[in-house]
């Protein structure tokens, strides 16, 4: 009896979290998408009039399973951009929080503020213009500025999509590390002669892990919401671009499935963050 009560006590907050972060948002998304996808409630004439958008490569004209092809393409782009953001943001945040150089810290924080403040489509257009300028002025072609491919075509879209997540991860990691650095137990460890190689993995990183996880999920959800614009700018044949094109071509079944896939992805990210943070063991 006591064991059943203990299990029930543990499951209650988990089920509540699943309902609030998973099932409830998905139910709302399903109702909204179902309503908007009804031909009686949507006018796609303006989309069809956009010849540039409609003439871009459309996956559902070439793939036997347009939904799987579009979601797979977007998943690759999203994973690469978030992985790059983590690879840059976490080490930079640790270095910032552990550094005592005020000038470099001021420059780094200002740069992260700029990166986080400007939207993803700005970075996409800026990167494209920079590549064009380099080609015109120097005749150097570094990376293609449009097209789909799991090769060099992936570099610029993932860079544009990952700039803001990298800034989020950097700022939250830096704040967490700097706060932990000034705690009593870290000061005591430094006074005992322990170096950064011993203190960081043992005391700092385990305590900063919840902030890093939260920042990663925040950045991933932000990148997910920016996919449509990034895919359009770089003509990347993923779920965002295919969703808009499916609406314009009255493929409402594909559009509905893709919209719900975005909702599922966002809900799964929220749940993953909650469970991951709950399992992080914080030691003093």
C-alpha positions as CSV (number, residue, x, y, z in Angstrom):
1,X,0.0,0.0,0.0
2,X,2.8,2.4,0.9
3,X,4.7,1.5,-2.2
4,X,1.6,2.2,-4.4
5,X,1.3,5.6,-2.7
6,X,4.9,6.4,-3.2
7,X,4.7,5.5,-6.9
8,X,1.5,7.6,-7.2
9,X,3.3,10.5,-5.5
10,X,6.1,10.3,-8.0
11,X,3.9,9.9,-11.0
12,X,1.5,12.8,-10.2
13,X,4.0,15.7,-11.0
14,X,5.3,13.8,-14.1
15,X,1.8,13.3,-15.5
16,X,0.9,16.9,-14.7
17,X,4.1,18.1,-16.6
18,X,3.2,15.8,-19.5
19,X,-0.3,17.3,-19.7
20,X,0.8,20.9,-19.4
21,X,3.8,20.8,-21.7
22,X,2.7,18.1,-24.1
23,X,-0.9,17.1,-24.4
24,X,-2.5,20.5,-23.8
25,X,-0.4,22.4,-26.3
26,X,-0.9,19.6,-28.9
27,X,-4.7,19.7,-28.4
28,X,-4.7,23.5,-28.9
29,X,-2.5,23.2,-31.9
30,X,-4.7,20.5,-33.4
31,X,-7.8,22.6,-33.1
32,X,-6.2,25.8,-34.5
33,X,-4.6,23.9,-37.5
34,X,-7.7,22.0,-38.2
35,X,-9.7,25.3,-38.3
36,X,-7.2,27.1,-40.5
37,X,-6.7,24.2,-42.9
38,X,-10.4,24.2,-43.7
39,X,-10.7,25.5,-47.3
40,X,-13.6,27.7,-46.1
41,X,-11.3,29.6,-43.7
42,X,-8.2,30.1,-45.8
43,X,-7.4,32.1,-48.9
44,X,-4.2,31.1,-50.6
45,X,-4.5,33.4,-53.6
46,X,-1.7,35.7,-52.4
47,X,0.6,32.8,-51.8
48,X,-0.1,31.4,-55.3
49,X,0.6,34.9,-56.7
50,X,4.1,34.8,-55.3
51,X,5.9,33.3,-58.2
52,X,9.3,33.2,-56.5
53,X,8.0,31.2,-53.6
54,X,5.8,28.9,-55.7
55,X,8.5,28.2,-58.3
56,X,11.0,27.1,-55.7
57,X,11.7,23.4,-55.5
58,X,8.7,21.7,-53.9
59,X,9.3,18.4,-52.2
60,X,5.8,17.1,-52.6
61,X,6.1,17.2,-56.4
62,X,9.1,15.0,-56.4
63,X,9.0,12.8,-53.3
64,X,6.7,9.8,-52.7
65,X,6.4,10.8,-49.1
66,X,6.6,14.6,-48.9
67,X,6.0,14.8,-45.2
68,X,8.8,12.5,-44.2
69,X,11.2,14.1,-46.7
70,X,10.4,17.6,-45.5
71,X,10.6,16.8,-41.8
72,X,13.8,14.9,-42.3
73,X,15.4,17.8,-44.1
74,X,14.4,20.2,-41.4
75,X,15.5,17.9,-38.6
76,X,19.0,17.7,-40.1
77,X,19.2,21.5,-40.4
78,X,17.9,22.0,-36.8
79,X,20.2,19.4,-35.2
80,X,23.3,20.8,-37.0
81,X,22.5,24.4,-36.0
82,X,21.7,23.5,-32.3
83,X,24.8,21.3,-32.1
84,X,26.9,24.1,-33.4
85,X,25.3,26.5,-31.0
86,X,26.1,24.3,-28.0
87,X,29.7,23.7,-29.2
88,X,30.2,27.5,-29.4
89,X,28.0,28.8,-26.6
90,X,29.0,26.4,-23.7
91,X,32.8,26.8,-23.9
92,X,32.5,30.5,-24.5
93,X,30.1,30.9,-21.6
94,X,32.4,28.9,-19.3
95,X,35.4,31.0,-20.4
96,X,33.4,34.2,-19.8
97,X,32.2,33.2,-16.3
98,X,35.7,32.1,-15.3
99,X,37.6,35.1,-16.8
100,X,38.5,38.2,-14.9
101,X,39.3,40.3,-17.9
102,X,36.6,43.0,-17.9
103,X,37.3,44.4,-21.3
104,X,37.0,41.1,-23.1
105,X,33.9,40.2,-21.1
106,X,32.3,43.5,-22.0
107,X,33.0,42.9,-25.7
108,X,31.8,39.3,-25.6
109,X,28.5,40.3,-23.7
110,X,27.8,43.1,-26.2
111,X,28.3,40.7,-29.1
112,X,26.0,38.2,-27.6
113,X,23.4,40.9,-27.0
114,X,23.6,41.8,-30.7
115,X,23.3,38.2,-31.8
116,X,20.3,37.5,-29.6
117,X,18.5,40.7,-30.4
118,X,18.4,40.5,-34.2
119,X,16.0,38.0,-35.8
120,X,17.2,34.9,-37.6
121,X,16.1,36.2,-41.0
122,X,18.4,39.2,-40.6
123,X,21.4,37.0,-40.1
124,X,20.3,34.9,-43.1
125,X,20.2,37.9,-45.4
126,X,23.4,39.4,-43.9
127,X,25.3,36.1,-44.5
128,X,24.0,35.9,-48.1
129,X,25.0,39.5,-48.8
130,X,28.4,38.9,-47.3
131,X,29.0,35.8,-49.6
132,X,27.8,37.9,-52.6
133,X,30.2,40.7,-51.6
134,X,33.1,38.4,-51.3
135,X,32.3,36.9,-54.7
136,X,32.0,40.3,-56.4
137,X,35.1,41.8,-54.8
138,X,37.5,38.9,-54.6
139,X,36.0,36.3,-56.9
140,X,36.0,33.7,-54.1
141,X,33.1,31.3,-53.7
142,X,33.2,29.8,-50.2
143,X,29.7,28.3,-49.8
144,X,26.6,28.1,-51.9
145,X,23.9,30.7,-50.9
146,X,21.0,28.6,-52.0
147,X,19.9,25.0,-52.6
148,X,19.5,21.8,-50.6
149,X,22.2,19.2,-49.9
150,X,23.8,17.4,-46.9
151,X,27.1,18.9,-47.9
152,X,28.5,22.5,-48.1
153,X,24.9,23.7,-48.8
154,X,24.2,23.0,-45.1
155,X,26.8,25.4,-43.7
156,X,25.2,28.8,-44.2
157,X,21.6,27.9,-43.3
158,X,22.8,26.2,-40.1
159,X,25.0,29.2,-39.3
160,X,22.1,31.6,-39.7
161,X,19.8,29.4,-37.7
162,X,22.3,28.8,-34.9
163,X,23.5,32.3,-34.2
164,X,20.7,33.3,-31.8
165,X,20.7,29.9,-30.0
166,X,24.4,30.2,-29.5
167,X,23.9,33.6,-27.9
168,X,21.2,32.3,-25.6
169,X,23.4,29.3,-24.5
170,X,26.4,31.6,-24.0
171,X,24.6,34.1,-21.9
172,X,22.8,31.6,-19.6
173,X,26.0,29.5,-19.2
174,X,28.1,32.6,-18.5
175,X,25.7,33.8,-15.9
176,X,25.5,30.4,-14.2
177,X,29.2,29.9,-14.1
178,X,29.9,33.4,-12.8
179,X,27.4,32.9,-10.0
180,X,28.8,29.5,-9.1
181,X,32.3,30.9,-9.2
182,X,31.6,33.3,-6.3
183,X,30.0,30.7,-4.0
184,X,31.7,29.7,-0.8
185,X,32.5,26.1,-1.7
186,X,34.2,27.2,-4.9
187,X,36.2,29.9,-3.1
188,X,37.2,27.3,-0.6
189,X,38.4,25.0,-3.3
190,X,40.4,27.8,-4.9
191,X,41.9,28.6,-1.5
192,X,43.0,25.0,-1.1
193,X,45.0,25.3,-4.3
194,X,42.7,23.4,-6.7
195,X,42.9,24.6,-10.3
196,X,40.2,25.1,-12.9
197,X,40.6,21.6,-14.3
198,X,39.6,20.2,-11.0
199,X,36.9,22.7,-10.0
200,X,35.1,23.1,-13.3
201,X,34.1,19.4,-13.9
202,X,33.5,18.7,-10.2
203,X,31.7,21.8,-8.9
204,X,30.9,24.3,-11.6
205,X,29.5,22.3,-14.6
206,X,27.2,20.0,-12.6
207,X,25.6,23.0,-11.0
208,X,25.4,25.0,-14.3
209,X,23.9,22.0,-16.1
210,X,20.3,23.0,-15.5
211,X,20.9,26.4,-17.0
212,X,22.7,25.0,-20.0
213,X,19.9,22.5,-20.6
214,X,17.3,25.3,-20.3
215,X,19.3,27.5,-22.7
216,X,19.7,24.7,-25.2
217,X,16.0,24.0,-25.3
218,X,15.1,27.7,-25.5
219,X,17.5,28.0,-28.4
220,X,16.1,24.9,-30.1
221,X,12.5,26.1,-29.8
222,X,13.5,29.5,-31.2
223,X,15.3,27.9,-34.1
224,X,12.2,25.7,-34.7
225,X,10.1,28.8,-35.0
226,X,12.6,30.4,-37.5
227,X,12.8,27.5,-39.8
228,X,10.3,28.8,-42.3
229,X,12.2,32.0,-42.9
230,X,15.6,30.4,-43.0
231,X,14.5,27.7,-45.4
232,X,12.9,30.3,-47.7
233,X,16.0,32.5,-47.8
234,X,18.3,29.7,-48.5
235,X,15.8,27.7,-50.6
236,X,16.2,24.7,-48.2
237,X,13.6,22.1,-49.0
238,X,12.5,21.4,-45.4
239,X,9.2,21.4,-43.5
240,X,9.0,25.2,-43.2
241,X,9.3,25.9,-46.9
242,X,7.2,22.9,-47.9
243,X,4.4,24.0,-45.4
244,X,4.0,27.4,-47.1
245,X,4.2,25.9,-50.6
246,X,1.7,23.2,-49.6
247,X,-0.8,25.9,-48.5
248,X,-0.3,27.8,-51.7
249,X,-0.9,24.7,-53.8
250,X,-3.9,23.7,-51.8
251,X,-2.2,20.6,-50.4
252,X,-3.9,21.1,-47.1
253,X,-3.3,17.5,-46.0
254,X,0.5,18.0,-46.2
255,X,0.2,21.5,-44.6
256,X,-1.8,20.2,-41.7
257,X,0.6,17.3,-41.0
258,X,3.6,19.6,-41.1
259,X,2.0,22.1,-38.8
260,X,1.2,19.4,-36.3
261,X,4.8,18.1,-36.6
262,X,6.1,21.5,-35.5
263,X,3.7,21.4,-32.5
264,X,4.8,17.9,-31.6
265,X,8.5,19.0,-31.9
266,X,8.0,22.0,-29.7
267,X,6.1,19.9,-27.1
268,X,8.8,17.2,-27.0
269,X,11.5,19.8,-26.5
270,X,9.6,21.2,-23.5
271,X,9.1,17.7,-22.0
272,X,12.8,16.8,-22.6
273,X,13.9,19.9,-20.9
274,X,11.8,19.2,-17.8
275,X,12.8,15.6,-17.5
276,X,16.5,16.3,-18.1
277,X,16.6,19.1,-15.6
278,X,14.8,16.9,-13.0
279,X,17.5,14.2,-13.4
280,X,20.5,16.5,-13.1
281,X,22.2,16.0,-9.8
282,X,23.5,19.2,-8.3
283,X,26.3,18.9,-5.8
284,X,27.9,21.6,-3.6
